[in-house]
Amino acid sequence: MATPGGHYSHGTVANGFVFVSGQLPITPAGEKLSDAPFERQAEQVLANVQAVLEGCGSGVAHLVQVRVYVDDLANWPAFNGVYAKWAGDHRPSRAVVPAGALHYGFKIEVEAVAAVPGA
């Protein structure tokens, strides 16, 4: 996972939950996927969310809430397909928010909250 670009943590555990900061389509090596197709950006963002969850002792199956910011609501159907494969049968609460322009020209950002088993 790439180092945060600002004064924040990728994930913070508090009161039995992990709060995942907004994840962008940046590879673990730090490559910004600004020019990648939407689906590739979505896959990278969700991989980043999963890495943060697992690093904090949680996982996709423990998600309770996901908030998705997209640059264009027209990307919602593509995101929903990528997300359904990633989340599987688990269905946490979710919001998809059309946000307009995102940092670095990205098309998507995702933040999440998950339970941490045993915490």
Backbone as JSON, one array per atom type, in Angstrom:
{
  "sequence": "MATPGGHYSHGTVANGFVFVSGQLPITPAGEKLSDAPFERQAEQVLANVQAVLEGCGSGVAHLVQVRVYVDDLANWPAFNGVYAKWAGDHRPSRAVVPAGALHYGFKIEVEAVAAVPGA",
  "N": [[0.85, -1.18, 0.0], [0.57, 2.16, -0.88], [2.19, 4.97, 0.66], [0.3, 7.26, 2.67], [-0.78, 10.33, 1.18], [-1.05, 12.6, 2.66], [-1.73, 14.1, 5.87], [-2.81, 11.73, 7.47], [-4.15, 8.47, 8.35], [-4.37, 5.33, 6.64], [-6.18, 3.56, 7.74], [-8.03, 3.4, 10.78], [-8.44, 1.96, 13.92], [-11.08, 1.81, 16.2], [-13.09, 1.4, 19.03], [-13.94, -1.22, 18.31], [-14.27, -1.12, 15.57], [-13.01, -0.61, 12.24], [-12.07, 2.23, 10.55], [-11.86, 3.21, 7.36], [-9.95, 5.36, 5.52], [-10.62, 7.52, 2.7], [-9.94, 5.81, -0.21], [-7.88, 5.83, -3.05], [-7.31, 5.22, -6.61], [-4.48, 4.16, -6.56], [-1.57, 2.33, -6.95], [0.14, -0.18, -4.9], [2.84, 0.37, -5.32], [2.81, 3.04, -5.72], [1.92, 4.09, -8.12], [-0.15, 6.24, -9.87], [-3.31, 5.75, -11.14], [-4.66, 7.45, -12.94], [-5.21, 7.69, -15.69], [-6.24, 5.26, -16.34], [-8.84, 2.93, -17.37], [-12.23, 3.21, -16.07], [-13.14, 0.82, -14.74], [-10.73, -0.49, -14.07], [-9.63, 1.38, -12.32], [-11.56, 1.23, -10.29], [-11.24, -1.45, -9.44], [-8.63, -1.31, -8.36], [-8.98, 0.54, -6.28], [-10.76, -0.88, -4.61], [-9.16, -3.06, -3.99], [-7.26, -1.71, -2.49], [-8.85, -0.86, -0.31], [-9.48, -3.38, 0.75], [-6.9, -4.26, 1.5], [-6.3, -2.43, 3.55], [-8.34, -3.06, 5.4], [-7.67, -5.76, 6.02], [-5.11, -5.36, 7.06], [-5.78, -4.17, 9.41], [-6.94, -6.12, 10.88], [-9.44, -6.96, 10.02], [-11.87, -7.51, 7.41], [-13.36, -7.91, 4.13], [-15.77, -9.29, 4.51], [-16.62, -8.28, 6.9], [-17.43, -5.72, 6.57], [-19.48, -2.89, 7.27], [-20.4, -0.52, 6.27], [-20.12, 1.31, 3.26], [-18.86, 3.95, 1.37], [-18.99, 5.48, -1.7], [-17.43, 7.56, -3.98], [-17.92, 8.99, -7.07], [-16.78, 10.35, -10.17], [-18.6, 10.75, -12.12], [-21.95, 9.97, -12.41], [-22.72, 8.25, -14.37], [-20.9, 6.22, -14.31], [-21.78, 4.49, -12.38], [-23.17, 1.93, -12.96], [-21.01, 0.35, -13.96], [-19.32, 0.38, -11.75], [-20.94, -0.96, -9.9], [-20.97, -3.57, -10.92], [-18.22, -4.37, -10.69], [-17.94, -4.11, -7.93], [-19.84, -5.96, -6.94], [-18.69, -8.42, -7.63], [-16.38, -8.25, -6.06], [-17.34, -7.96, -3.39], [-18.94, -10.17, -3.12], [-21.27, -12.36, -1.6], [-21.72, -10.76, 0.59], [-23.37, -7.9, 1.82], [-23.02, -4.92, 2.69], [-24.23, -1.75, 4.03], [-24.48, 0.97, 1.71], [-23.46, 3.85, -0.11], [-23.54, 5.66, -3.14], [-22.03, 8.38, -4.4], [-22.28, 11.07, -6.53], [-19.61, 13.04, -7.27], [-18.31, 14.84, -8.88], [-15.32, 16.36, -10.11], [-12.42, 14.63, -8.99], [-9.51, 14.24, -6.85], [-6.33, 14.41, -8.48], [-7.5, 13.81, -10.91], [-8.79, 11.4, -10.78], [-11.35, 8.85, -11.12], [-12.81, 7.69, -9.13], [-13.32, 7.22, -5.6], [-13.17, 5.56, -2.49], [-14.47, 5.04, 0.75], [-14.75, 3.36, 3.94], [-16.35, 1.45, 6.6], [-15.78, -1.06, 8.94], [-16.4, -3.93, 11.02], [-14.18, -5.13, 13.55], [-13.31, -8.25, 14.24], [-13.37, -9.65, 17.47], [-12.36, -7.39, 18.66]],
  "CA": [[0.0, 0.0, 0.0], [1.33, 3.4, -0.96], [2.15, 5.85, 1.83], [-0.69, 8.32, 2.52], [-0.27, 11.57, 0.61], [-1.34, 13.72, 3.54], [-1.64, 13.86, 7.31], [-3.89, 10.82, 7.85], [-3.86, 7.05, 8.29], [-5.27, 4.61, 5.74], [-7.24, 2.98, 8.55], [-7.92, 3.61, 12.22], [-9.32, 1.09, 14.69], [-11.62, 2.43, 17.41], [-14.35, 0.84, 19.53], [-14.32, -2.44, 17.6], [-14.47, -0.87, 14.15], [-11.94, 0.03, 11.49], [-12.54, 3.31, 9.69], [-10.94, 3.27, 6.24], [-9.93, 6.65, 4.83], [-10.89, 7.46, 1.27], [-8.88, 5.17, -0.98], [-7.82, 6.25, -4.44], [-6.69, 4.22, -7.47], [-3.02, 4.25, -6.53], [-1.04, 1.0, -6.69], [1.06, -0.24, -3.76], [4.12, 0.97, -5.71], [2.63, 4.49, -5.82], [1.48, 4.51, -9.46], [-1.49, 6.84, -9.93], [-3.99, 5.21, -12.31], [-5.56, 8.5, -13.44], [-5.57, 7.48, -17.09], [-6.78, 3.9, -16.51], [-10.3, 2.86, -17.5], [-12.94, 3.27, -14.79], [-13.18, -0.48, -14.07], [-9.4, -0.74, -13.49], [-9.52, 2.25, -11.15], [-12.43, 0.67, -9.24], [-10.59, -2.66, -8.9], [-7.5, -0.91, -7.51], [-9.51, 1.16, -5.06], [-11.3, -1.93, -3.74], [-8.0, -3.81, -3.48], [-6.68, -0.89, -1.43], [-9.75, -0.97, 0.84], [-9.3, -4.71, 1.32], [-5.59, -4.29, 2.16], [-6.42, -1.68, 4.81], [-9.16, -3.87, 6.3], [-6.9, -6.92, 6.48], [-4.03, -4.85, 7.89], [-6.34, -3.75, 10.7], [-7.57, -7.28, 11.53], [-10.82, -7.13, 9.57], [-11.93, -8.01, 6.04], [-14.54, -7.53, 3.34], [-16.96, -9.91, 5.11], [-16.98, -7.56, 8.12], [-17.85, -4.36, 6.23], [-20.82, -2.48, 7.67], [-20.8, 0.65, 5.48], [-19.19, 1.71, 2.21], [-19.26, 5.19, 0.68], [-18.29, 5.54, -2.98], [-17.51, 8.84, -4.68], [-17.6, 8.85, -8.49], [-16.73, 11.63, -10.87], [-19.75, 10.82, -13.02], [-22.91, 8.94, -12.04], [-22.78, 7.28, -15.47], [-20.0, 5.11, -13.95], [-22.38, 3.65, -11.34], [-23.37, 0.52, -13.35], [-19.71, -0.33, -14.04], [-18.86, 0.16, -10.38], [-21.78, -1.98, -9.25], [-20.5, -4.88, -11.38], [-16.92, -4.65, -10.06], [-18.18, -4.21, -6.49], [-20.56, -7.21, -6.66], [-17.69, -9.5, -7.68], [-15.46, -8.07, -4.94], [-18.02, -8.15, -2.1], [-19.57, -11.49, -3.07], [-22.61, -12.41, -0.99], [-21.83, -9.76, 1.66], [-24.05, -6.7, 1.36], [-23.06, -3.85, 3.68], [-24.91, -0.55, 3.56], [-23.62, 1.62, 0.74], [-23.92, 5.04, -0.83], [-22.74, 6.08, -4.3], [-22.2, 9.83, -4.42], [-21.64, 11.77, -7.65], [-18.81, 14.08, -6.62], [-17.61, 15.71, -9.82], [-13.87, 16.15, -10.22], [-11.72, 14.09, -7.83], [-8.08, 14.51, -6.78], [-5.48, 13.82, -9.53], [-8.29, 13.41, -12.06], [-9.32, 10.05, -10.61], [-12.77, 8.69, -11.39], [-13.46, 7.02, -8.0], [-12.71, 7.16, -4.27], [-14.03, 4.75, -1.62], [-14.18, 4.95, 2.18], [-15.55, 2.26, 4.49], [-16.31, 1.11, 8.02], [-15.96, -2.5, 9.13], [-16.17, -4.47, 12.36], [-12.93, -5.87, 13.77], [-13.68, -9.37, 15.1], [-12.62, -9.8, 18.71], [-11.87, -6.11, 19.21]],
  "C": [[0.89, 1.23, 0.0], [1.17, 4.22, 0.32], [1.08, 6.92, 1.62], [-0.05, 9.61, 2.03], [-0.51, 12.79, 1.48], [-1.24, 13.28, 4.99], [-2.85, 13.02, 7.76], [-3.37, 9.39, 7.82], [-4.81, 6.4, 7.29], [-6.44, 4.02, 6.5], [-6.97, 3.19, 10.02], [-8.92, 2.71, 12.91], [-9.75, 1.82, 15.96], [-12.93, 1.74, 17.76], [-14.85, -0.36, 18.73], [-14.59, -2.28, 16.13], [-13.19, -0.35, 13.53], [-12.59, 1.02, 10.53], [-11.48, 3.5, 8.6], [-11.07, 4.64, 5.57], [-10.22, 6.46, 3.35], [-9.69, 6.9, 0.51], [-9.02, 5.55, -2.44], [-7.17, 5.15, -5.29], [-5.18, 4.46, -7.63], [-2.5, 2.86, -6.15], [-0.15, 1.0, -5.46], [2.43, 0.38, -4.06], [4.02, 2.49, -5.88], [2.22, 5.0, -7.19], [0.04, 5.02, -9.41], [-2.15, 6.4, -11.23], [-5.0, 6.19, -12.91], [-6.06, 8.24, -14.86], [-6.15, 6.09, -17.36], [-8.28, 3.95, -16.7], [-10.97, 2.8, -16.12], [-12.88, 1.93, -14.05], [-11.85, -0.81, -13.41], [-9.2, 0.12, -12.26], [-10.35, 1.68, -9.99], [-11.8, -0.57, -8.62], [-9.44, -2.3, -7.97], [-7.97, -0.3, -6.2], [-10.01, 0.09, -4.09], [-10.19, -2.82, -3.2], [-7.33, -3.04, -2.35], [-7.53, -0.95, -0.16], [-9.53, -2.31, 1.53], [-7.96, -4.82, 2.05], [-5.62, -3.56, 3.5], [-7.21, -2.51, 5.82], [-8.34, -5.02, 6.89], [-5.74, -6.49, 7.37], [-4.49, -4.43, 9.27], [-7.1, -4.89, 11.38], [-9.01, -7.51, 11.14], [-10.8, -7.73, 8.17], [-13.23, -7.6, 5.39], [-15.81, -8.08, 3.97], [-17.43, -9.19, 6.37], [-17.37, -6.1, 7.86], [-19.26, -4.09, 6.74], [-21.32, -1.3, 6.84], [-19.71, 1.0, 4.49], [-19.74, 2.98, 1.55], [-18.36, 5.34, -0.54], [-18.52, 6.9, -3.61], [-17.08, 8.6, -6.12], [-17.62, 10.21, -9.16], [-17.95, 11.85, -11.74], [-20.7, 9.68, -12.68], [-23.1, 7.91, -13.15], [-21.88, 6.08, -15.21], [-20.6, 4.16, -12.92], [-22.59, 2.2, -11.78], [-22.06, -0.25, -13.43], [-19.18, -0.6, -12.64], [-19.65, -0.97, -9.72], [-21.34, -3.38, -9.66], [-19.19, -5.29, -10.74], [-17.12, -4.92, -8.57], [-18.86, -5.54, -6.14], [-19.61, -8.4, -6.68], [-16.79, -9.45, -6.45], [-16.13, -8.42, -3.61], [-18.67, -9.53, -2.0], [-20.97, -11.41, -2.49], [-22.81, -11.37, 0.1], [-22.41, -8.47, 1.11], [-24.13, -5.64, 2.46], [-23.88, -2.67, 3.16], [-23.93, 0.21, 2.66], [-24.28, 2.87, 0.19], [-22.98, 5.27, -2.0], [-23.06, 7.55, -4.52], [-21.53, 10.42, -5.66], [-20.93, 13.0, -7.11], [-18.19, 15.08, -7.59], [-16.13, 15.39, -9.81], [-13.28, 15.66, -8.89], [-10.23, 14.38, -7.95], [-7.32, 13.76, -7.87], [-6.25, 13.4, -10.78], [-8.82, 11.99, -11.98], [-10.82, 10.05, -10.84], [-13.54, 8.13, -10.19], [-12.62, 7.16, -6.73], [-13.69, 6.4, -3.38], [-13.53, 4.84, -0.18], [-15.13, 3.92, 2.78], [-15.4, 2.18, 6.0], [-16.58, -0.38, 8.13], [-15.75, -2.85, 10.6], [-14.81, -5.16, 12.39], [-13.26, -7.0, 14.73], [-12.76, -9.46, 16.33], [-12.1, -8.52, 19.32], [-12.89, -5.51, 20.16]]
}
